[in-house]
Every structure is written in structure tokens, then in C-alpha cells.
Amino acid sequence: MQTTHSVLMVRPAAFKGNPETRLSNSFQKTLSQVPDVAELARTAFDGYVTALEEAGVNVKVIDEDTARDTPDSLFPNNWIAMMGDGTIYTFPMEAKNRRRERRQDIIADLTQDYIVNRRIDLSVFEEKGLYLEGTGSLILDHDNHIAYACRSSRSSEVAAKEFERISGYRMHWFNAYDRHQQPVYHTNVMMSLGKKYAIVCLESLSSGAERQRLLASLQRTGKEVIDVTWRQMEAFVCNVIELKDCHGQPVYAMSGRAWASFTPEQQQKISDYARLALAPIDIIEDLGGGGARCMVAEIFLEKKMPVPETCNHY
């Protein structure tokens, strides 16, 4: 249940650095004199989709709606989560232009193919200035029903309490900072949780008590911790995701930059355990401030008409 072999991705049409998110996202960079950013992003996106499919992951690609003016639409995991109990959650977003990413046509498309038992819309919290940006804010341990989250302007404890009440996932809060002592904007850039490994930047937790509490929870639930540095975190080594192929074998998806930033020992652990799906997505990481994990929304919903799937040969 912790991993899925199906993901939703939104192909960008007008990607660019989003000025509305830059204030709270220290991972975003300002690049000058980069010609045709949108085309570079599309090429990077398509390469990532190919890497996932070649690794045996099922990818549902939907095109960005250009009429909405949504430069971050290729990060759908922030507005939608599709859970194994048949629930689709939609989440409150901090940036006003990101709220337009929530698309009823995408949800309608999903309900055609998958069993959806209920829809929970938490976006009403936006009216109170409270946000909870999906699996950017929430790192979900599905097997143990724990939701890990670091506090930031994009992750409200009030909104999370409602998610906790509805979903049954127990919240585990902590504070995380980058090396300039700015709050980490999304939990998924400092932590990734798979079936076997938890990849975490422990030095981002300045509180020793919070660090020990997080470690204890991860170890109690059977996770082996791969501890990374601030410098590695900045290279998106935590913004990775464990998926599985159609045979149920593990796949780790990440950017080429992230993979190159792991130590040889860390690389050995991951590659001995899982097949890799790697792609160069630097332009998206630099201007968007999000990486490979942000670009996929996991589909845990059950298919309405299950059909035998043909795995790619590799």
C-alpha cells in the first residue's frame, strides 16, 4: 500500500518561475538569459515520463489548460491526492494562481476510470488564510497511517487537523529549516518515505528533541534512515519517490541531479534495492523549486475495469 505503479502527471505548456511562490520557496532560483524556458521544461517533462514508463510505471498524462495561466501546473501533487480507500482529496493552496490548478475535468476523467467513493475538498480553508498543500505538505506513511509534516506558511495545523479527522492519519509535526534558517516550505523537499527507506535531512531539524522523536517514529515503523546533508537536500535528494512496476518491484524516481548528489554508499543502497527512473529536470527544479516527487500525483484508486497490464521489457 505504501507504493503504487500508477501516477498522474500534467504536461506543462507555459512553465516559468512563479513570482507568487518565490517568497516562501527558497529552492526557487532566478535564472537570466535562458531562452524558451517553456520548451525546455516540456522536453525535461517528456524525458521524465519516458524514464518512468521504461521502468514499468503507468503514467497518466494530462495537458496543462493554458487558459488558466498556471505556471506550476506540472506539480499536481500539491492540489490532489487519490487514496487507497477511494477518496480524492483536494487541498488549499497558498499562491492564488496555484489555486487555478484544481481542475474538475481531471477529477471527472479519474472517476471514469477509477472507483471513487468520496471527494473531500479542503480548499475552503483558503478563505481563512490556512493552507495544506497535499503531499508536498504531508509525507504519508500509508501502512501505519501517519502523516509527517514540517511547519510552514503552506502547512497549517488547523487544516491538517481536519485532514487527520477525516482520513484517520495521525499527524506528526516538526520544524525544519534550510541552512540559512528559513523554514522549509514543503516537507517533501526534506523527507521521502518509501517501503524500506526514509531519506531525511536530519540537520534541518534544529531541535534535538524533535529529531529524536522523528527518528524514533521512523525506526518504530521499520524504516531504515538515509540521512542527508543540507547541501544534498538543496540538490533535491529528498524530493524523490518510491513507486513500483507492474510486477510489484520497487522503482525509485528522481532527477539526475538528485542521483548524482547521493554519496556512493547511498547510491549503492538505493540501486541494490530498486530500479532507477532518472531524468535531467534541472530547469524545472531551478525555476519551479520542486523536483521529481512534486511532478507526480500517486494514484492509489482501484481501477473500475481491471485489465491485464503489459510491462515494458527491460
C-alpha positions as CSV (number, residue, x, y, z in Angstrom):
1,M,0.0,0.0,0.0
2,Q,2.9,2.4,0.5
3,T,3.7,2.5,-3.2
4,T,1.8,2.5,-6.4
5,H,2.5,1.7,-10.0
6,S,0.2,4.4,-11.4
7,V,0.8,8.2,-11.4
8,L,-0.9,11.3,-12.7
9,M,1.3,14.0,-14.4
10,V,0.4,17.3,-16.0
11,R,2.4,18.2,-19.1
12,P,3.4,21.9,-18.9
13,A,2.6,24.4,-21.7
14,A,3.7,27.7,-20.2
15,F,6.1,26.8,-17.4
16,K,8.1,29.7,-15.9
17,G,9.3,30.8,-12.5
18,N,6.3,31.7,-10.4
19,P,6.7,35.0,-8.6
20,E,3.7,34.3,-6.3
21,T,5.6,31.3,-4.7
22,R,9.1,32.7,-4.5
23,L,8.7,34.4,-1.1
24,S,8.2,31.1,0.7
25,N,10.1,28.8,-1.6
26,S,13.9,29.2,-1.0
27,F,14.6,26.4,-3.5
28,Q,13.4,28.6,-6.4
29,K,16.2,30.3,-8.4
30,T,16.2,33.3,-10.7
31,L,17.8,32.4,-14.0
32,S,18.6,35.1,-16.6
33,Q,19.1,34.7,-20.3
34,V,17.5,31.3,-20.6
35,P,15.8,31.0,-24.0
36,D,12.5,29.2,-24.4
37,V,12.1,28.1,-20.8
38,A,8.7,26.5,-21.6
39,E,10.1,24.3,-24.3
40,L,13.0,23.2,-22.1
41,A,10.5,22.3,-19.4
42,R,8.4,20.2,-21.8
43,T,11.5,18.4,-23.0
44,A,12.5,17.7,-19.4
45,F,9.0,16.6,-18.6
46,D,8.7,14.2,-21.6
47,G,12.1,12.7,-20.7
48,Y,10.9,12.0,-17.1
49,V,7.7,10.4,-18.4
50,T,9.8,8.1,-20.7
51,A,12.1,7.1,-17.8
52,L,9.1,6.2,-15.6
53,E,7.4,4.2,-18.4
54,E,10.6,2.4,-19.2
55,A,10.9,1.4,-15.6
56,G,7.4,-0.2,-15.7
57,V,5.4,2.6,-14.1
58,N,2.0,3.5,-15.6
59,V,1.8,7.3,-16.3
60,K,-1.5,9.1,-17.0
61,V,-0.5,12.4,-18.7
62,I,-2.9,15.3,-18.9
63,D,-2.1,18.5,-20.7
64,E,-2.0,21.9,-18.9
65,D,-5.0,24.1,-19.6
66,T,-3.3,27.2,-21.0
67,A,-6.3,29.4,-20.4
68,R,-5.8,29.1,-16.6
69,D,-2.3,30.7,-16.5
70,T,-0.8,28.2,-14.1
71,P,3.0,28.2,-14.3
72,D,3.3,25.4,-11.6
73,S,0.6,23.1,-13.1
74,L,3.3,20.4,-13.5
75,F,3.3,19.9,-9.7
76,P,-0.2,18.3,-9.3
77,N,0.6,16.5,-6.0
78,N,0.1,19.8,-4.2
79,W,-3.7,20.0,-5.0
80,I,-4.8,16.4,-5.3
81,A,-4.3,13.1,-3.5
82,M,-6.0,9.8,-4.6
83,M,-6.1,7.4,-1.7
84,G,-6.5,3.6,-1.5
85,D,-9.9,3.9,0.3
86,G,-11.4,5.5,-2.8
87,T,-11.2,9.1,-1.6
88,I,-10.0,12.0,-3.7
89,Y,-8.8,15.0,-1.6
90,T,-8.3,18.5,-3.0
91,F,-6.2,20.9,-0.9
92,P,-5.9,24.6,0.0
93,M,-3.1,26.4,-1.8
94,E,-1.2,29.5,-0.6
95,A,-0.5,31.1,-4.0
96,K,-3.6,32.4,-5.7
97,N,-2.5,31.4,-9.2
98,R,-1.8,27.9,-8.0
99,R,-5.5,27.5,-6.8
100,R,-6.4,27.5,-10.5
101,E,-4.6,24.2,-10.9
102,R,-7.5,22.4,-9.3
103,R,-9.4,21.1,-12.3
104,Q,-12.8,19.4,-12.1
105,D,-12.2,17.9,-15.6
106,I,-9.2,16.0,-14.3
107,I,-11.3,14.6,-11.4
108,A,-14.1,13.7,-13.8
109,D,-11.6,11.9,-16.0
110,L,-10.3,9.9,-13.0
111,T,-13.8,9.0,-11.9
112,Q,-14.4,7.5,-15.4
113,D,-11.5,5.0,-14.9
114,Y,-11.3,4.5,-11.2
115,I,-13.6,3.8,-8.2
116,V,-14.1,7.0,-6.3
117,N,-16.1,6.6,-3.1
118,R,-16.0,10.1,-1.8
119,R,-14.5,13.5,-2.5
120,I,-13.2,15.7,0.2
121,D,-12.5,19.3,-0.6
122,L,-10.3,21.1,1.9
123,S,-9.9,24.2,-0.2
124,V,-12.4,26.1,1.9
125,F,-9.6,26.8,4.3
126,E,-8.1,29.2,1.8
127,E,-10.9,31.7,2.9
128,K,-9.2,31.7,6.4
129,G,-5.7,32.0,5.0
130,L,-4.9,28.4,6.0
131,Y,-3.2,26.0,3.6
132,L,-2.2,22.4,3.3
133,E,-0.5,21.6,0.0
134,G,-1.2,17.9,-0.5
135,T,1.7,15.5,-0.5
136,G,4.0,18.5,-0.6
137,S,3.0,19.3,3.0
138,L,2.2,15.7,4.0
139,I,4.5,12.7,3.8
140,L,2.2,9.8,4.2
141,D,3.0,6.5,5.8
142,H,0.1,4.6,4.4
143,D,0.8,1.3,6.2
144,N,0.9,3.0,9.6
145,H,-1.5,5.9,9.0
146,I,1.0,8.6,9.9
147,A,1.3,11.9,8.2
148,Y,4.6,13.7,8.7
149,A,4.7,17.4,8.2
150,C,7.1,20.4,8.8
151,R,5.5,23.7,9.8
152,S,5.5,26.4,7.2
153,S,3.2,29.1,5.8
154,R,2.0,26.4,3.4
155,S,1.2,23.8,6.0
156,S,-1.5,24.8,8.5
157,E,-2.0,22.7,11.7
158,V,-5.7,23.7,11.7
159,A,-6.3,22.5,8.1
160,A,-4.2,19.4,8.9
161,K,-6.4,18.6,11.9
162,E,-9.3,18.3,9.6
163,F,-7.4,16.0,7.3
164,E,-6.4,14.0,10.4
165,R,-10.1,13.7,11.5
166,I,-11.4,12.7,8.1
167,S,-8.5,10.4,7.0
168,G,-7.6,8.7,10.2
169,Y,-3.9,9.5,9.6
170,R,-2.1,10.7,12.8
171,M,-0.2,14.0,12.3
172,H,3.5,14.1,13.3
173,W,4.7,17.7,13.3
174,F,8.2,19.2,13.5
175,N,10.1,22.3,12.4
176,A,12.6,22.1,9.6
177,Y,14.9,24.8,8.3
178,D,17.4,25.3,5.4
179,R,21.0,26.2,6.1
180,H,20.0,29.9,6.0
181,Q,17.5,29.2,8.8
182,Q,14.5,29.8,6.6
183,P,11.6,27.4,7.2
184,V,11.5,24.5,4.6
185,Y,8.4,25.3,2.6
186,H,7.3,21.7,1.8
187,T,8.0,18.5,3.8
188,N,8.7,16.6,0.6
189,V,11.9,18.6,-0.1
190,M,13.5,17.4,3.2
191,M,11.9,13.9,3.5
192,S,10.9,11.0,1.4
193,L,9.3,7.8,2.7
194,G,9.3,4.5,0.9
195,K,8.6,0.9,1.9
196,K,12.1,0.4,3.1
197,Y,13.9,3.7,3.3
198,A,13.2,7.1,4.8
199,I,15.5,9.7,3.1
200,V,15.7,12.6,5.5
201,C,17.8,15.7,6.1
202,L,18.0,15.4,9.9
203,E,20.2,18.5,10.2
204,S,17.3,20.6,9.0
205,L,15.6,19.8,12.4
206,S,17.3,22.2,14.8
207,S,15.5,20.8,17.8
208,G,17.3,17.7,19.1
209,A,14.1,16.5,20.8
210,E,12.1,16.7,17.5
211,R,14.9,15.0,15.7
212,Q,15.0,12.1,18.1
213,R,11.2,11.9,18.1
214,L,11.2,11.7,14.3
215,L,13.9,9.1,14.2
216,A,12.1,7.0,16.8
217,S,8.9,7.1,14.8
218,L,10.6,6.1,11.6
219,Q,12.6,3.3,13.3
220,R,9.5,2.0,15.2
221,T,7.7,1.6,11.8
222,G,10.6,-0.3,10.3
223,K,12.2,2.3,8.1
224,E,15.9,2.5,7.5
225,V,17.0,6.1,7.6
226,I,19.3,7.5,4.9
227,D,20.5,10.8,6.5
228,V,21.5,13.5,4.0
229,T,23.0,17.0,4.4
230,W,21.6,20.4,3.7
231,R,23.7,20.6,0.6
232,Q,22.3,17.3,-0.7
233,M,18.8,18.5,0.3
234,E,19.3,21.5,-1.9
235,A,20.0,19.2,-4.8
236,F,16.6,17.6,-4.3
237,V,17.8,14.2,-2.9
238,C,14.8,14.1,-0.6
239,N,12.4,15.1,-3.4
240,V,12.3,11.5,-4.7
241,I,9.6,8.9,-4.7
242,E,9.4,5.2,-4.5
243,L,7.0,3.6,-6.9
244,K,6.7,0.1,-8.3
245,D,6.5,-1.5,-11.6
246,C,3.7,-3.7,-12.9
247,H,5.4,-6.8,-11.3
248,G,5.4,-5.1,-8.0
249,Q,9.1,-4.5,-7.9
250,P,10.4,-1.2,-6.4
251,V,11.3,1.8,-8.6
252,Y,13.0,5.0,-7.3
253,A,12.2,8.0,-9.4
254,M,14.3,11.1,-9.1
255,S,16.2,13.7,-11.1
256,G,19.7,13.1,-12.5
257,R,20.9,15.9,-10.2
258,A,19.5,14.3,-7.1
259,W,21.0,10.9,-8.0
260,A,24.5,12.4,-8.6
261,S,24.3,14.1,-5.2
262,F,23.9,10.9,-3.2
263,T,27.1,9.5,-1.8
264,P,28.4,6.3,-3.4
265,E,27.3,4.4,-0.4
266,Q,23.8,5.8,-0.5
267,Q,23.6,5.2,-4.2
268,Q,24.6,1.6,-3.6
269,K,21.8,1.1,-1.1
270,I,19.2,2.5,-3.3
271,S,20.3,0.8,-6.5
272,D,20.7,-2.6,-4.8
273,Y,17.1,-2.2,-3.7
274,A,15.2,-0.7,-6.6
275,R,15.3,0.1,-10.3
276,L,16.0,3.7,-11.1
277,A,14.0,6.2,-13.2
278,L,16.2,9.1,-13.7
279,A,15.8,12.3,-15.8
280,P,17.5,15.7,-16.2
281,I,14.9,18.1,-15.0
282,D,17.3,20.9,-13.8
283,I,15.2,23.7,-15.4
284,I,12.1,22.6,-13.5
285,E,14.0,22.2,-10.2
286,D,15.7,25.6,-10.6
287,L,12.8,27.8,-11.7
288,G,10.0,25.8,-10.0
289,G,11.7,25.0,-6.8
290,G,10.3,21.5,-6.9
291,G,11.6,18.2,-8.3
292,A,10.7,14.7,-9.4
293,R,8.5,13.9,-6.5
294,C,6.5,17.1,-6.9
295,M,5.8,16.2,-10.5
296,V,3.8,13.0,-9.8
297,A,0.5,12.6,-8.0
298,E,0.2,8.9,-7.0
299,I,-3.0,7.0,-8.0
300,F,-4.0,4.6,-5.3
301,L,-7.5,4.3,-6.5
302,E,-8.9,0.9,-7.7
303,K,-9.5,0.6,-11.5
304,K,-13.1,0.1,-12.4
305,M,-12.3,-2.4,-15.2
306,P,-9.1,-4.1,-14.3
307,V,-7.3,-5.4,-17.4
308,P,-4.0,-7.3,-17.6
309,E,-1.2,-4.8,-18.0
310,T,1.7,-5.3,-20.3
311,C,5.0,-4.5,-18.7
312,N,7.7,-2.8,-20.7
313,H,10.6,-5.1,-21.4
314,Y,13.8,-4.1,-19.8
